[in-house]
Amino acid sequence: MEMLSVAQAGSDHEPSPRKWLTLFAACTALFMAVLDNLVLNVAIPTINQDLAPSTSQLQWIISAYTLVFASLQITGGGLGDRYGRKRFFLIGIAIFSLTSGAAVFVESTGALIAIRALMGIGGALIMPLSLSLIADAFPAEERGRALGIWSAISVSGLALGPIVGGFIVENWSWQWIFLINVPIGIIAFLVTSAVVTESRDESGQVATDIPGTLLVTGAIASLTWALIEAGERG
């Protein structure tokens, strides 16, 4: 889906004169979303002391984000292609930033799991649409270089997650893992609003497969639930 979006994005629009600022906005939001896949892992012992979750709840604190993030990316890309990539990219940043701010105030494990799932929705919009926005902004001869930078940022976010998480927990509280997303999200939102050109697929061939999305999400959720709960339920 992401590669399809790239092809569609690059075919129908003129290159953006502010392409490097578009790349900056897209990669800033992307780094924030990818970082959250692993940044929380090292804070689990501290969270365990503060919230006293069960073993399965500890797993869900991590898996709730990853599950939603992975299963809704196809839908996120399709919505952007149909109704506006910039629009849904901004929605993704807003969801991610607001839920990150809300996570600072949670006092129960259930609330933290719910917020992590909502953050996954934001991440699922950011990931594919950041790629589409970059492909739309750059001409074909420069697109490979821009997408290479996008890929490097994505990989660096995964690699730095445990390092950043460990540094924060060591020097501050685990809530700061979420709080650092807020200023990053604000910067990405403002830059995107100012410089990114709206685009969408004009071919009329983009379809949002709602039944398929529900089936895939349900299947992944069921498998994840079974793996997490097996330790306690057998």
N, C-alpha and C positions, 0 to 999 in steps of 0.2 A: 504494500500500500504506500509506503514511504517513497519507494522508487518511482511508482506510478505518479504520485503527487509531484515529484521532482520533474518528471518528464512533462506533465501537464503545465506545471507552473512556468517552466522555461520556454514554452512554445507560443504563448499567446500575448505576452506583455513585453513592453520595452524595458531595458535595464534601468534600474533606479539610479538617478544621479547621486543619491546618498547611500550607495550600496554598502560602504564600509561601516556606516552607522547602523544600517540594518543588520549587518553581520554581528556587530557588537551587541545590539539589543537581543538578537536571537541566541547568541552564545552565552550571554549573561543569564538569561532565563533558563537555558538548557543546563548550564552548569549547576544552577540551584536545584533543578528537578532531579538530575542524575545523582548529585551528591547525596540526596536524601535516601537513596537506595541502601547505603551502607553506613551513613554517618551515625545512626542511632545505635548500631550494634554494640559499640564499646561502652555505651551508657547504660546498658541493660542492668548490670549489677547495682548501679546507683538508683535506677528506677525501681528495682526490686526492693530496695530498702525503704524508699519513700512511699510507694503505692501498694506494696505487698501483693502482687498479682500471683495467680496460679501459674503452673508451668505452661499450660496451653495459652493463657492470656499473654504471657511473655512472648510466645511465638507469634501471636496475632498482632502484637504491637509492631513487630517487624513486617509480618506477612500482609497485613491489611493494605499497606501502601503498595507493596510490590504487586500484589494480586490485582488491584484496581488499575494501577499504572500500566501493567502489561496487557490486561484484557481489553482496555478501552482505547488503545492507541489507534486501531483501525477506524473505530467510530469517530474519534477526534479528528483524524485526518480527513475523513469523509465529510464531516460537518463543515470544516473549514473550506474544503474544495467547493462545496455547494453554496454556503451562505456567507463566506468571506473569511479568508485566512487570518487577516489582521484582527478582525473582530473576535474570533474564537481564541486566537493566541492571547489577546488581552484578557479575555474571560478566564483563560487558564492561569495567567499570571495573577489575576485578582483572587481567584479561588485559592491558589497556593499560598499567596502572601497573607490573606485574611485568616486562613486556617492555621498557618504557622504562628501568627500572633495569638490566636485563641488557645493554641496548645500550651502556651506559657502559663495559663491560668487553670489547667485541669487539676482536679483533685481526686479523680478515680481512674481506674484502669479502663473501664468501659468507655469513658469519655475520650481517653487518649486513643483507643483503638478506632473509635468513630471519626475522630479528627484525622488520624492517619489515612483512613479510607478516603475522606474528602480531599486530602492533599493529593492522593493518587489520581483523582479526577483532574485536578489542575495539571499534574505532571503529564497525564495522558493527552491533554490538549497541547501542552508546550512542546513535547518531544517531536511529534511528526510535523507540526506546523512551523516550528523553527526551521526545519529542513526545507519546507516548501517556500517559506518567505525568502530564504537565502537564494534558492534556485530561481525564484522570480526576479530578484534584484540584480543578479549577475548575468552578463552575457555568456554565451556558450563557451567562449575561449577562456574565460576566467572562472567558470563555475567549478571546475575541478579543484582549483586552488582553494576556493571558498569552502567547498564541501570537505576538503582535507582538514582545514582549520576546525570546522564543525565536528568532525570525527575525533580530532585530537582533544578538543574540549570535553567531548563526551567520555572518552577514555580517562582523561585526567580527573574528571569528577568522580568516577568509580574508584580510581586509585587513591585519591586524597580523602575519600570519605572517612575511613577509619582513623587517619592521621588527624584530620580536623576534629572529629568527634573526641578522640583521646585528648587533644590539647584543650578543648573546651571543658570537658569533664574534670580534667586535672586542675584547671585554673579557676573555673566558675562552676555553675550548677548545670545540670542536664537540660534545663529549660532553655539555656542559651543556644542549644543546638537548633531549636526552632526559631528563636528570636533573630538570629543572624540572617534568616531568609527575608525578613521584612524590609530592611533597607535595600537589599539586592533586588527584591521584587519591585520596590518603588522605582528604583533607577531604570530597570528593564521596562516597566510600564510607561514611564514618562518618555523615554527615548523612543520606544515603539510608537506611541501616540503621535510623536512629533515628526518622525522621519520615515516610517514604513508606509509604503503605498498599499492600499487595499487591492486584493486580487482574489479571483475565484476561477474555478473551471468553467469555461464557456461552451464546452462541447456538448453539454446536455447528457453525458453518459455516466455521470457520477450518481451512484445510488447508495443510500444508507440502508444497509441490510439489518433491520431491527431484529427480526426473528433469529438470524444467524448470530448476531452479537449477543443476544440473550442466551442462546444455547452455548456458545463458546465460554461466555463469562460464567454461566452456571456450571459447566463441566469443570473449568479450572478451579472455581470456588469449592466445588464438591471434593475434588481430588486434594486440594490444599487442606480443607477441613479434616478429611480423613487422615492425612499424614500427621497433622498437628495433634489431633485428638486420640490417635492410636495409642500413644504412650500412657494415657490415663484410662481409656475405655477398653483397650485391648482389641 
